Structures are given as C-alpha cells and as structure tokens.
Amino acid sequence: MSTLAEIQVNVQPLADRVLVEPAPAEEKTAFGIIIPDTAKEKPQRGTVVAVGPGKKDEPLTVKVGDTVLYGKYSGTELAYEGKDILIMRESDIYAIIGQ
C-alpha cells in the first residue's frame, strides 16, 4: 500500500498552507506493551505531500517530501482518497527533520 507522499496529489493548498500526511501512531511502547487504539497518542510528525505558493513576500521553506514536526492540535484533518491528511499553515510547523 502506497502513501500519499508517493502518489501525485490533486489538491493544491492556497497561500502558506501545506498538506501533511501524519506518521502512523505508535503500536507498542519501548517495553513492548501493545497500545490499544483508544489510548494512542496523536502523531506530531508527518510528511509534506503538497505545498501552496506562499504569501507575496514570504516564500515557503518546506517542500514536498520533507519530514516535519508540528503541534499536537495543529491543522485541520481531512480524508482524501481514503487517507487521513492534515492541512495547516507553514507557521504551525515547528521543524524539518533530517534534511
């Protein structure tokens, strides 16, 4: 099964917004305890799948394929082609991981 990052996305965010595919939630703790669905933490990391053109005097610093960290309650959740994605402003992204 392929991820949105590997598929051409037909959604173009506007202005300084980006589409992020959240990383899957952890299934087990570091000690091997299986976490039930109701107790899983919302992921705070994901892959950028589409970016808007940016604001007039502020180009975007993230690009498609970047792995990013964002706030726990950042963005708006959407369902696109059966996958959950987040649309958020670039300012909601805290860091780019491993460039």
C-alpha positions as CSV (number, residue, x, y, z in Angstrom):
1,M,0.0,0.0,0.0
2,S,1.5,3.3,-1.0
3,T,1.5,6.5,0.9
4,L,0.2,9.9,-0.3
5,A,3.8,11.1,-0.5
6,E,4.4,8.5,-3.2
7,I,1.3,9.4,-5.2
8,Q,0.6,12.5,-7.2
9,V,-1.8,14.7,-5.1
10,N,-4.5,16.5,-7.0
11,V,-5.1,19.0,-4.1
12,Q,-3.2,22.4,-4.3
13,P,-3.1,24.3,-1.0
14,L,-3.5,28.0,-1.2
15,A,-1.2,30.7,0.2
16,D,1.1,29.5,3.0
17,R,-0.8,26.2,3.6
18,V,0.7,22.7,3.3
19,L,-0.7,19.2,3.2
20,V,0.9,16.8,5.7
21,E,0.4,13.0,5.9
22,P,0.7,12.1,9.6
23,A,3.1,9.3,10.5
24,P,1.3,6.2,11.8
25,A,0.7,6.2,15.6
26,E,3.0,4.0,17.7
27,E,1.7,0.4,18.1
28,K,3.9,-0.6,21.0
29,T,5.8,1.1,23.9
30,A,9.6,0.9,24.2
31,F,9.0,-2.1,26.5
32,G,6.8,-4.0,24.0
33,I,3.4,-3.2,25.5
34,I,0.8,-3.0,22.8
35,I,-1.1,0.3,22.9
36,P,-4.9,0.0,22.3
37,D,-6.5,2.3,19.6
38,T,-8.3,4.4,22.3
39,A,-5.0,5.2,24.1
40,K,-2.8,6.0,21.1
41,E,-1.2,9.5,21.0
42,K,-1.9,11.7,18.1
43,P,1.2,11.8,15.9
44,Q,3.2,15.1,15.8
45,R,5.3,14.1,12.8
46,G,4.5,13.7,9.2
47,T,5.5,14.0,5.5
48,V,4.7,17.1,3.4
49,V,2.7,15.9,0.3
50,A,1.8,19.3,-1.2
51,V,2.6,23.0,-0.6
52,G,0.9,26.2,-1.6
53,P,2.7,29.1,-3.5
54,G,3.4,31.1,-0.3
55,K,2.5,34.6,0.5
56,K,3.6,37.6,-1.6
57,D,6.7,38.4,0.3
58,E,7.2,35.2,2.2
59,P,8.2,32.1,0.2
60,L,7.7,28.7,1.8
61,T,10.7,26.9,3.4
62,V,9.1,23.4,3.4
63,K,8.9,21.3,0.2
64,V,7.2,18.1,-0.8
65,G,8.8,15.1,0.8
66,D,10.1,16.9,3.9
67,T,9.5,15.2,7.2
68,V,8.2,17.7,9.7
69,L,7.3,18.2,13.4
70,Y,4.1,20.1,14.1
71,G,1.9,20.9,17.2
72,K,-0.4,18.2,18.6
73,Y,-3.6,20.2,17.7
74,S,-2.3,21.9,14.6
75,G,-4.1,21.9,11.3
76,T,-7.4,20.6,10.1
77,E,-7.9,16.8,9.5
78,L,-9.2,15.8,6.1
79,A,-9.9,12.5,4.4
80,Y,-8.5,12.3,0.9
81,E,-8.8,9.1,-1.2
82,G,-9.2,7.0,2.0
83,K,-6.2,8.5,3.7
84,D,-6.2,11.0,6.6
85,I,-4.2,14.2,5.9
86,L,-3.8,17.5,7.7
87,I,-3.9,20.9,6.1
88,M,-2.1,23.6,8.1
89,R,-0.2,26.9,7.8
90,E,3.5,26.7,7.5
91,S,3.8,28.6,10.8
92,D,2.2,25.6,12.5
93,I,5.2,23.5,11.6
94,Y,8.0,23.6,14.2
95,A,10.9,21.9,12.4
96,I,12.0,20.0,9.4
97,I,13.7,16.7,10.3
98,G,16.8,15.4,8.6
99,Q,17.4,17.5,5.5
